[in-house]
Amino acid sequence: MPVLLAVPLAILVFVAIMLLLMPLSLWQRVRSGGARRQARPWLITFNFWATLVSTGLFAVFVGIAGFWWAGAWSYAALGWLAGLLVGVLGHYLTRFEPGPEALHYKPNTWLVLALTAMIVVRVVAGVVQGWQASVNGVPWPDSGWLSHAGLLAMAALLLGYAGMYAWLLRRRVRHHQRYRQFDRSPR
């Protein structure tokens, strides 16, 4: 009998710890998101392929969710395309510092802050909507950014951004590796 009580209690403690650590996690994301980093080719390539796998799994989920949520495919596709554009913008706002041995880059802090704020809005909106649906019996909206499809669009935007940024960063690193031996100093 005590084991049966310990499992729900452990789940509640885990959820409470996760909720308490969420603000710290978001603060760390903003703080480290705009920090200067060395572009390590293996890490950037891993990030690119991991984002592609995540996008594929997300597409499978959207395909399944499309049976129940109206507009899931269209919202997710528009969110992903918007994410690709934000990824291009993020790449052009990134400050690159090429050196003889390594390439360093510093992402735009304001863009990192805006994307983190979008994550906060998405999480809070999901929690509020879930609470209202479970406690008050208020149905989820069928359309708009607070609908299930709208929340999928926000997730697709983040995936599109991550994928495009990783792909463009990978191209930049390969270009730097190919031409770093040549002297580009003005004569």
TINUZA-81959 format. One record per residue (C-alpha): residue in one letter; x, z, y. Coordinates in Angstrom, 3 decimals. Layout:
<atoms>
<atom bavo="a" east="X" up="Z" north="Y"/>
...
</atoms>
This chain:
<atoms>
<atom bavo="m" east="0.000" up="0.000" north="0.000"/>
<atom bavo="p" east="2.743" up="0.797" north="2.590"/>
<atom bavo="v" east="4.328" up="-2.616" north="1.931"/>
<atom bavo="l" east="1.041" up="-4.295" north="2.815"/>
<atom bavo="l" east="1.062" up="-2.507" north="6.163"/>
<atom bavo="a" east="4.747" up="-3.177" north="6.789"/>
<atom bavo="v" east="4.414" up="-6.979" north="6.694"/>
<atom bavo="p" east="1.849" up="-7.274" north="9.552"/>
<atom bavo="l" east="3.754" up="-4.637" north="11.515"/>
<atom bavo="a" east="6.995" up="-6.573" north="11.080"/>
<atom bavo="i" east="5.278" up="-9.756" north="12.277"/>
<atom bavo="l" east="3.917" up="-7.953" north="15.335"/>
<atom bavo="v" east="7.342" up="-6.497" north="16.155"/>
<atom bavo="f" east="8.929" up="-9.941" north="15.789"/>
<atom bavo="v" east="6.369" up="-11.541" north="18.126"/>
<atom bavo="a" east="6.804" up="-8.731" north="20.664"/>
<atom bavo="i" east="10.596" up="-9.137" north="20.636"/>
<atom bavo="m" east="10.262" up="-12.904" north="21.078"/>
<atom bavo="l" east="7.912" up="-12.432" north="24.049"/>
<atom bavo="l" east="10.254" up="-9.911" north="25.641"/>
<atom bavo="l" east="13.279" up="-12.180" north="25.205"/>
<atom bavo="m" east="11.517" up="-15.311" north="26.550"/>
<atom bavo="p" east="12.379" up="-14.665" north="30.251"/>
<atom bavo="l" east="16.028" up="-14.017" north="29.362"/>
<atom bavo="s" east="16.109" up="-17.199" north="27.312"/>
<atom bavo="l" east="14.679" up="-19.248" north="30.181"/>
<atom bavo="w" east="17.112" up="-17.697" north="32.671"/>
<atom bavo="q" east="20.026" up="-18.570" north="30.396"/>
<atom bavo="r" east="18.698" up="-22.130" north="30.102"/>
<atom bavo="v" east="18.644" up="-22.568" north="33.872"/>
<atom bavo="r" east="22.030" up="-20.891" north="34.315"/>
<atom bavo="s" east="23.830" up="-22.843" north="31.631"/>
<atom bavo="g" east="21.851" up="-26.055" north="32.132"/>
<atom bavo="g" east="23.614" up="-26.866" north="35.393"/>
<atom bavo="a" east="27.065" up="-25.674" north="34.355"/>
<atom bavo="r" east="30.133" up="-27.912" north="34.216"/>
<atom bavo="r" east="30.930" up="-28.950" north="30.633"/>
<atom bavo="q" east="33.474" up="-30.943" north="28.751"/>
<atom bavo="a" east="31.947" up="-33.976" north="27.060"/>
<atom bavo="r" east="32.884" up="-33.560" north="23.411"/>
<atom bavo="p" east="32.167" up="-36.838" north="21.591"/>
<atom bavo="w" east="31.196" up="-35.291" north="18.241"/>
<atom bavo="l" east="28.789" up="-32.843" north="19.877"/>
<atom bavo="i" east="27.163" up="-35.507" north="22.028"/>
<atom bavo="t" east="26.762" up="-37.803" north="19.011"/>
<atom bavo="f" east="25.244" up="-34.953" north="16.989"/>
<atom bavo="n" east="22.879" up="-34.162" north="19.858"/>
<atom bavo="f" east="21.814" up="-37.808" north="20.072"/>
<atom bavo="w" east="21.043" up="-38.091" north="16.363"/>
<atom bavo="a" east="19.318" up="-34.710" north="16.251"/>
<atom bavo="t" east="17.093" up="-35.813" north="19.127"/>
<atom bavo="l" east="16.240" up="-39.012" north="17.255"/>
<atom bavo="v" east="15.282" up="-37.007" north="14.162"/>
<atom bavo="s" east="13.191" up="-34.653" north="16.312"/>
<atom bavo="t" east="11.451" up="-37.622" north="17.920"/>
<atom bavo="g" east="10.643" up="-39.062" north="14.498"/>
<atom bavo="l" east="9.215" up="-35.759" north="13.276"/>
<atom bavo="f" east="7.248" up="-35.450" north="16.511"/>
<atom bavo="a" east="5.808" up="-38.954" north="15.976"/>
<atom bavo="v" east="4.683" up="-37.942" north="12.478"/>
<atom bavo="f" east="3.038" up="-34.819" north="13.908"/>
<atom bavo="v" east="1.310" up="-36.843" north="16.632"/>
<atom bavo="g" east="0.107" up="-39.291" north="13.984"/>
<atom bavo="i" east="-1.472" up="-36.441" north="12.036"/>
<atom bavo="a" east="-2.814" up="-34.752" north="15.184"/>
<atom bavo="g" east="-4.370" up="-38.043" north="16.306"/>
<atom bavo="f" east="-7.076" up="-37.578" north="13.676"/>
<atom bavo="w" east="-8.351" up="-34.431" north="15.418"/>
<atom bavo="w" east="-7.297" up="-34.687" north="19.055"/>
<atom bavo="a" east="-8.575" up="-37.583" north="21.103"/>
<atom bavo="g" east="-5.888" up="-39.517" north="22.951"/>
<atom bavo="a" east="-2.955" up="-37.840" north="21.225"/>
<atom bavo="w" east="-1.098" up="-41.130" north="20.703"/>
<atom bavo="s" east="-1.639" up="-42.438" north="24.221"/>
<atom bavo="y" east="-0.713" up="-39.145" north="25.893"/>
<atom bavo="a" east="2.387" up="-38.750" north="23.729"/>
<atom bavo="a" east="3.493" up="-42.344" north="24.326"/>
<atom bavo="l" east="3.064" up="-42.041" north="28.103"/>
<atom bavo="g" east="4.873" up="-38.691" north="28.083"/>
<atom bavo="w" east="7.747" up="-40.145" north="26.070"/>
<atom bavo="l" east="8.087" up="-43.147" north="28.395"/>
<atom bavo="a" east="8.061" up="-40.820" north="31.408"/>
<atom bavo="g" east="10.731" up="-38.752" north="29.656"/>
<atom bavo="l" east="12.897" up="-41.842" north="29.232"/>
<atom bavo="l" east="12.668" up="-42.460" north="32.980"/>
<atom bavo="v" east="13.485" up="-38.820" north="33.743"/>
<atom bavo="g" east="16.470" up="-39.106" north="31.370"/>
<atom bavo="v" east="17.782" up="-42.118" north="33.317"/>
<atom bavo="l" east="17.244" up="-40.213" north="36.573"/>
<atom bavo="g" east="19.022" up="-37.169" north="35.129"/>
<atom bavo="h" east="21.976" up="-39.289" north="34.065"/>
<atom bavo="y" east="22.346" up="-40.796" north="37.520"/>
<atom bavo="l" east="22.055" up="-37.366" north="39.161"/>
<atom bavo="t" east="24.767" up="-35.956" north="36.866"/>
<atom bavo="r" east="28.198" up="-35.520" north="38.429"/>
<atom bavo="f" east="30.990" up="-36.842" north="36.214"/>
<atom bavo="e" east="34.643" up="-35.840" north="36.537"/>
<atom bavo="p" east="36.858" up="-38.153" north="34.469"/>
<atom bavo="g" east="40.283" up="-36.827" north="33.598"/>
<atom bavo="p" east="43.194" up="-38.245" north="31.642"/>
<atom bavo="e" east="42.284" up="-36.277" north="28.515"/>
<atom bavo="a" east="38.613" up="-35.414" north="28.795"/>
<atom bavo="l" east="35.443" up="-36.220" north="30.658"/>
<atom bavo="h" east="33.617" up="-33.344" north="32.324"/>
<atom bavo="y" east="30.066" up="-33.488" north="33.581"/>
<atom bavo="k" east="27.683" up="-31.265" north="35.507"/>
<atom bavo="p" east="23.942" up="-31.907" north="35.154"/>
<atom bavo="n" east="21.755" up="-31.650" north="38.235"/>
<atom bavo="t" east="20.622" up="-28.036" north="38.618"/>
<atom bavo="w" east="17.353" up="-28.944" north="40.338"/>
<atom bavo="l" east="16.309" up="-31.243" north="37.505"/>
<atom bavo="v" east="17.161" up="-28.558" north="34.950"/>
<atom bavo="l" east="15.102" up="-26.076" north="36.965"/>
<atom bavo="a" east="12.147" up="-28.487" north="37.155"/>
<atom bavo="l" east="12.201" up="-29.135" north="33.406"/>
<atom bavo="t" east="12.453" up="-25.416" north="32.684"/>
<atom bavo="a" east="9.490" up="-24.778" north="34.999"/>
<atom bavo="m" east="7.560" up="-27.404" north="33.058"/>
<atom bavo="i" east="8.354" up="-25.568" north="29.822"/>
<atom bavo="v" east="7.101" up="-22.310" north="31.350"/>
<atom bavo="v" east="3.880" up="-23.991" north="32.488"/>
<atom bavo="r" east="3.393" up="-25.518" north="29.041"/>
<atom bavo="v" east="3.920" up="-22.218" north="27.213"/>
<atom bavo="v" east="1.735" up="-20.200" north="29.598"/>
<atom bavo="a" east="-1.035" up="-22.814" north="29.521"/>
<atom bavo="g" east="-0.976" up="-22.855" north="25.726"/>
<atom bavo="v" east="-1.113" up="-19.067" north="25.495"/>
<atom bavo="v" east="-3.941" up="-18.795" north="28.045"/>
<atom bavo="q" east="-5.954" up="-21.570" north="26.408"/>
<atom bavo="g" east="-5.400" up="-20.070" north="22.962"/>
<atom bavo="w" east="-6.449" up="-16.635" north="24.189"/>
<atom bavo="q" east="-9.593" up="-17.990" north="25.832"/>
<atom bavo="a" east="-10.480" up="-20.018" north="22.750"/>
<atom bavo="s" east="-9.969" up="-17.146" north="20.314"/>
<atom bavo="v" east="-11.332" up="-14.209" north="22.324"/>
<atom bavo="n" east="-13.936" up="-15.693" north="24.673"/>
<atom bavo="g" east="-14.943" up="-18.702" north="22.587"/>
<atom bavo="v" east="-14.128" up="-21.145" north="25.404"/>
<atom bavo="p" east="-13.449" up="-24.577" north="23.882"/>
<atom bavo="w" east="-10.213" up="-26.402" north="24.586"/>
<atom bavo="p" east="-10.550" up="-29.230" north="27.130"/>
<atom bavo="d" east="-10.932" up="-32.661" north="25.543"/>
<atom bavo="s" east="-8.876" up="-34.464" north="28.171"/>
<atom bavo="g" east="-6.425" up="-33.700" north="30.954"/>
<atom bavo="w" east="-3.089" up="-31.997" north="30.985"/>
<atom bavo="l" east="-4.477" up="-28.758" north="29.490"/>
<atom bavo="s" east="-5.880" up="-30.515" north="26.437"/>
<atom bavo="h" east="-3.991" up="-30.609" north="23.165"/>
<atom bavo="a" east="-2.993" up="-34.188" north="23.919"/>
<atom bavo="g" east="-1.768" up="-33.190" north="27.384"/>
<atom bavo="l" east="0.429" up="-30.482" north="25.917"/>
<atom bavo="l" east="1.767" up="-33.077" north="23.454"/>
<atom bavo="a" east="2.577" up="-35.315" north="26.436"/>
<atom bavo="m" east="4.713" up="-32.550" north="27.961"/>
<atom bavo="a" east="6.587" up="-32.125" north="24.690"/>
<atom bavo="a" east="7.051" up="-35.899" north="24.443"/>
<atom bavo="l" east="8.415" up="-35.962" north="28.003"/>
<atom bavo="l" east="11.046" up="-33.391" north="27.065"/>
<atom bavo="l" east="11.978" up="-35.312" north="23.905"/>
<atom bavo="g" east="12.194" up="-38.609" north="25.798"/>
<atom bavo="y" east="14.384" up="-36.999" north="28.445"/>
<atom bavo="a" east="16.706" up="-35.441" north="25.863"/>
<atom bavo="g" east="17.009" up="-38.670" north="23.901"/>
<atom bavo="m" east="17.727" up="-40.927" north="26.860"/>
<atom bavo="y" east="20.137" up="-38.453" north="28.469"/>
<atom bavo="a" east="22.044" up="-38.049" north="25.192"/>
<atom bavo="w" east="22.195" up="-41.819" north="24.639"/>
<atom bavo="l" east="23.468" up="-42.535" north="28.177"/>
<atom bavo="l" east="25.942" up="-39.653" north="27.989"/>
<atom bavo="r" east="27.194" up="-40.989" north="24.643"/>
<atom bavo="r" east="27.740" up="-44.428" north="26.219"/>
<atom bavo="r" east="29.614" up="-42.851" north="29.144"/>
<atom bavo="v" east="31.881" up="-40.850" north="26.832"/>
<atom bavo="r" east="32.676" up="-43.912" north="24.712"/>
<atom bavo="h" east="33.499" up="-45.895" north="27.840"/>
<atom bavo="h" east="35.747" up="-43.082" north="29.047"/>
<atom bavo="q" east="37.546" up="-42.907" north="25.708"/>
<atom bavo="r" east="38.081" up="-46.664" north="25.651"/>
<atom bavo="y" east="39.512" up="-46.956" north="29.160"/>
<atom bavo="r" east="41.176" up="-43.598" north="29.818"/>
<atom bavo="q" east="44.668" up="-44.970" north="29.123"/>
<atom bavo="f" east="44.468" up="-47.424" north="32.000"/>
<atom bavo="d" east="45.620" up="-46.385" north="35.435"/>
<atom bavo="r" east="42.677" up="-46.705" north="37.835"/>
<atom bavo="s" east="44.397" up="-45.291" north="40.868"/>
<atom bavo="p" east="44.169" up="-47.294" north="44.109"/>
<atom bavo="r" east="47.274" up="-49.260" north="45.001"/>
</atoms>
